[in-house]
Amino acid sequence: MESPRHRRLAAAIVALTCCGLVACGGTVTPISDSRRVERVRYASGGSYLVIEVLDDSVVHFELSAAGVDTDTPLDTTPMVFKTEYPGPSRFSDNHVGVLRTAALTLTIEPDDLCLTVTSTDGASPVALTTLCPVALGGEKQTLTIAPNGTRHVYGLGEHFRTAAAPNGDWVGERVVPGAPEGN
């Protein structure tokens, strides 16, 4: 049974997913001297994945064909209001694709940069989602998102199935970008 906390964690991941593809605006800042935002970079075949662990249950990531360094915070979009985070209370990196906090396990497939997010703060682990990039740097860049219990998806920018009509749920639908930046 999916708890409200798992739904909130999944919503936070999906919300930050939108920031991961096209980033602009501000950056995320740690707000504690004793904790810090953790940044880890993975690369494969000219593509990269940078993960910022903002606290025990919120991650921000960027997938791209262009490189960045982990000393610089990832940009956020203007749609992300909160940009100050304490960092996780516990963090571990096994250096082969598994990151852990007090509430999450992130598993990264080194060959294709797929990212699986699992909630580990309950009695048993719950897989929240798996995100996989396809053709990064190509003309048809894609991010697949495994639903794992997601019931509804709203708020995909200015994409409307019927022009100028905010008409609901996007689960099972496909969004085709209208601009080279993916918007």
C-alpha positions as CSV (number, residue, x, y, z in Angstrom):
1,M,0.0,0.0,0.0
2,E,1.4,3.4,-1.0
3,S,1.5,5.9,1.9
4,P,0.9,9.7,1.6
5,R,4.6,10.1,2.3
6,H,5.6,8.0,-0.6
7,R,3.3,10.0,-2.9
8,R,4.9,13.2,-1.6
9,L,8.4,11.8,-2.3
10,A,7.3,10.8,-5.8
11,A,5.8,14.2,-6.4
12,A,9.0,15.9,-5.3
13,I,11.0,13.7,-7.6
14,V,8.7,14.3,-10.5
15,A,8.7,18.1,-9.8
16,L,12.5,18.1,-9.7
17,T,12.6,15.9,-12.9
18,C,11.2,18.9,-14.8
19,C,14.2,20.9,-13.6
20,G,16.6,18.2,-14.6
21,L,16.0,18.5,-18.3
22,V,16.1,22.2,-18.9
23,A,17.7,24.3,-16.2
24,C,17.7,28.1,-15.9
25,G,17.4,30.6,-13.1
26,G,18.8,30.2,-9.6
27,T,20.8,27.6,-7.9
28,V,20.3,25.4,-4.8
29,T,22.1,26.5,-1.6
30,P,22.9,24.6,1.5
31,I,21.5,26.2,4.7
32,S,23.5,24.4,7.4
33,D,27.2,24.4,8.3
34,S,27.1,20.8,9.6
35,R,25.3,19.3,6.6
36,R,25.8,20.0,3.0
37,V,24.2,19.4,-0.4
38,E,25.9,16.4,-1.9
39,R,26.7,16.4,-5.7
40,V,27.7,13.3,-7.7
41,R,28.4,13.1,-11.4
42,Y,28.1,10.0,-13.7
43,A,29.2,9.9,-17.3
44,S,28.5,7.4,-20.1
45,G,29.1,7.7,-23.9
46,G,29.3,11.5,-24.0
47,S,26.2,12.0,-21.7
48,Y,26.2,12.8,-18.1
49,L,24.0,12.7,-15.0
50,V,24.6,15.0,-12.1
51,I,22.6,14.4,-8.9
52,E,22.3,16.9,-6.0
53,V,21.0,15.3,-2.8
54,L,19.2,18.3,-1.2
55,D,18.0,16.6,1.9
56,D,17.0,13.1,3.0
57,S,14.0,12.9,0.6
58,V,14.6,15.5,-2.1
59,V,17.0,15.1,-5.1
60,H,17.7,17.4,-8.0
61,F,19.3,16.1,-11.1
62,E,20.4,17.0,-14.6
63,L,20.8,14.7,-17.6
64,S,22.6,16.1,-20.7
65,A,25.0,15.6,-23.5
66,A,27.0,18.6,-22.3
67,G,29.3,18.4,-19.2
68,V,29.3,20.3,-16.0
69,D,31.4,20.0,-12.9
70,T,30.1,19.1,-9.5
71,D,31.6,22.1,-7.7
72,T,28.9,24.3,-9.3
73,P,25.3,23.9,-8.1
74,L,22.7,22.9,-10.8
75,D,20.5,25.7,-12.0
76,T,16.9,25.6,-11.1
77,T,13.9,26.9,-13.1
78,P,11.9,29.9,-12.0
79,M,9.1,27.4,-11.2
80,V,11.1,26.1,-8.2
81,F,10.5,28.5,-5.3
82,K,12.5,26.8,-2.6
83,T,16.3,26.8,-3.3
84,E,17.8,26.5,0.2
85,Y,18.2,23.0,1.6
86,P,20.2,21.6,4.5
87,G,21.7,18.6,2.7
88,P,21.0,15.0,3.8
89,S,21.4,14.0,7.5
90,R,23.1,10.8,6.3
91,F,24.7,10.2,2.9
92,S,26.8,7.4,1.4
93,D,28.2,6.7,-2.1
94,N,29.6,3.3,-3.0
95,H,31.2,4.9,-6.1
96,V,29.7,2.2,-8.4
97,G,26.2,3.6,-8.7
98,V,24.4,3.5,-5.3
99,L,23.7,6.6,-3.3
100,R,21.9,6.4,0.1
101,T,20.3,8.9,2.4
102,A,18.2,8.3,5.6
103,A,15.1,8.1,3.4
104,L,16.1,7.2,-0.2
105,T,18.3,4.9,-2.2
106,L,19.3,6.1,-5.7
107,T,20.6,3.4,-8.1
108,I,22.4,4.6,-11.2
109,E,23.0,2.2,-14.2
110,P,26.5,3.3,-15.4
111,D,25.9,2.1,-19.0
112,D,22.7,4.1,-19.8
113,L,22.5,6.5,-16.8
114,C,19.0,5.2,-15.8
115,L,18.2,6.4,-12.2
116,T,16.0,4.3,-9.9
117,V,14.7,6.0,-6.8
118,T,13.5,3.9,-3.9
119,S,12.0,5.1,-0.6
120,T,13.7,3.3,2.3
121,D,12.1,5.1,5.3
122,G,9.3,2.7,5.8
123,A,9.1,-0.9,6.9
124,S,10.0,-2.2,3.5
125,P,11.6,-0.4,0.5
126,V,9.2,1.1,-2.1
127,A,10.4,1.8,-5.7
128,L,9.2,5.3,-6.5
129,T,10.3,5.6,-10.1
130,T,13.0,4.9,-12.7
131,L,14.1,7.7,-15.0
132,C,16.0,6.8,-18.2
133,P,17.5,9.2,-20.8
134,V,17.3,8.3,-24.5
135,A,19.4,9.9,-27.3
136,L,20.8,12.7,-25.2
137,G,22.3,15.3,-27.5
138,G,20.3,14.0,-30.4
139,E,17.4,15.6,-32.2
140,K,14.8,13.4,-30.3
141,Q,15.9,13.6,-26.7
142,T,13.6,11.6,-24.4
143,L,13.2,11.0,-20.7
144,T,11.2,7.9,-19.8
145,I,9.6,7.9,-16.4
146,A,8.3,4.7,-14.8
147,P,5.0,5.4,-13.1
148,N,5.3,3.0,-10.2
149,G,2.0,3.9,-8.7
150,T,1.7,7.4,-10.0
151,R,-2.0,8.1,-10.5
152,H,-2.0,11.6,-12.1
153,V,0.4,14.0,-13.7
154,Y,-0.5,17.7,-14.1
155,G,1.3,20.9,-14.8
156,L,3.4,20.3,-17.9
157,G,4.1,23.9,-18.7
158,E,2.1,25.3,-21.5
159,H,1.3,21.9,-23.2
160,F,-2.5,21.5,-23.7
161,R,-4.2,18.7,-25.5
162,T,-6.8,21.2,-26.5
163,A,-5.5,24.7,-27.3
164,A,-5.8,27.1,-24.3
165,A,-7.7,24.6,-22.2
166,P,-6.0,23.2,-19.1
167,N,-7.5,19.8,-19.5
168,G,-6.0,17.6,-16.9
169,D,-4.2,14.3,-16.5
170,W,-1.2,13.5,-18.7
171,V,-0.6,9.9,-17.5
172,G,-0.1,7.8,-20.6
173,E,0.2,10.8,-22.9
174,R,3.2,12.0,-24.8
175,V,4.5,15.5,-24.8
176,V,6.3,16.6,-28.0
177,P,8.6,19.7,-27.4
178,G,7.8,22.7,-29.4
179,A,11.2,24.3,-29.1
180,P,14.8,23.0,-29.3
181,E,15.2,23.6,-25.5
182,G,12.4,21.0,-24.9
183,N,9.7,23.5,-24.0
